[in-house]
Amino acid sequence: MSTTERPRILVVGGGYVGLYAAKRIMKKMRYGEATVTVVDPRSYMTYQPFLPEVAAGSISPRHVVVPLRRVLPKAEVLTGRVTTIDQDRKVAVVTPLVGEAYELPFDYLVIALGAVSRTFPIPGLAEQGIGMKGVEEGIGLRNHVLEQLDKAESTTDENVRRKALTFVFVGGGFAGAETIGEVEDMARDAAKYYATIKREDMRFILVDAADKILPEVGPKLGTWGKEHLESRGIEIYLNTSMDSCVDGHVVLKNGLEVDSNTIVWTAGVKPNPVLARYGLPLGPRGHVDAEPTLQVKGTDYIWTAGDNAQVPDVASRKAGVENAWCPPNAQHALRQAKVLGDNVISGMRGFPQKTYEHSNKGAVAGLGLHKGVAMIVMGKMKIKLKGRLAWYMHRGYHGMAMPTWNRKIRVFADWTLGMFLKREVVSLGALETPREEFYEAAKPAPAPAAAAAPAEKAKAS
């Protein structure tokens, strides 16, 4: 960490908003005008819409993450967490990965912490659940699912086999529907290489408390998506929730009980809880309350955007929708980050702030290879697509939204190779415990009973 006499712009969070806001600020900033400091527990940003494809092996995990230091070479990148903020003194407390916490003064502040998985106190969920918010979880889910097929192929116990081949997904929004679609596709491909496993032996279950899935694309496409997944043998239970999953025994509110080693939790997100310690004005659901200019209410030196912010949807309100707020998606995050970056520079120079306004352009979702739904908004017209064409729209949109040309090219290269080469279906489960084999080899062997006897006799005498 460097010390400087220049004003410091502190960006808390290195996700989509944090990365793009910092990049925009540095692009617009004059040489030596300020120091930009980005603090995040990870040294990279993850493009979350591609996590289902990471779980399915369609994209290499390294290609959906963007190294912060590489993209922001002139910024100060600190790997750690901002635990508290003293607004009166304009000081943040940073806790690094290693070592003591320290104070970091700032002049301007950007809150871009994003969101975390929204969970409930369900017995067994913390021990059994797998989230889908980070690239580590995407890799872990892929390895875990393939490992279950290995277990099922190798056992003679029918109960163990059935539990290994049952996969439960909770949450029917984009994350849940896309993940179960991609993972089912991968498992179907992988089954071809197992002598005793067929797709009919597997059980995929999708659970949601709402009365529909994929609400983001509208009721008609949501219904088509549900029917499509069901046509692939996926069981979908709506208007129900999970009561418990202790030791993998899943109990649903509708009375269904199954045993499963795989419980994937994608039932929505909530703002990062650490926001409550920052002394900022929060909305009813814990989001930072922001003005249409993305300034935090009641301040002129703090800005926020993205999943952790409650930003008025100016375009929808002009169209007559009362109390409309910007939804937490990449479409808004990208555009908000640019306006936020511009407004930080304007605020630093004493210029007026710009209002964030964006009309919804639609939504796209992939449900596996060559399968998807898309709703494109063009003025007052909504174009609804499904199947292969929607899948192309999904890949095209998110491929171009992927940060940096380096990562765009790598992602498109993965997809191109996938057209000619078969999908990889190898499980690397040992990734989660890479030292286990070495530890077993290196730990001291127990002394044989015969060798230990003389020592015990000498001790007794």
Disulfide bonds with the S-S distance in Angstrom:
none
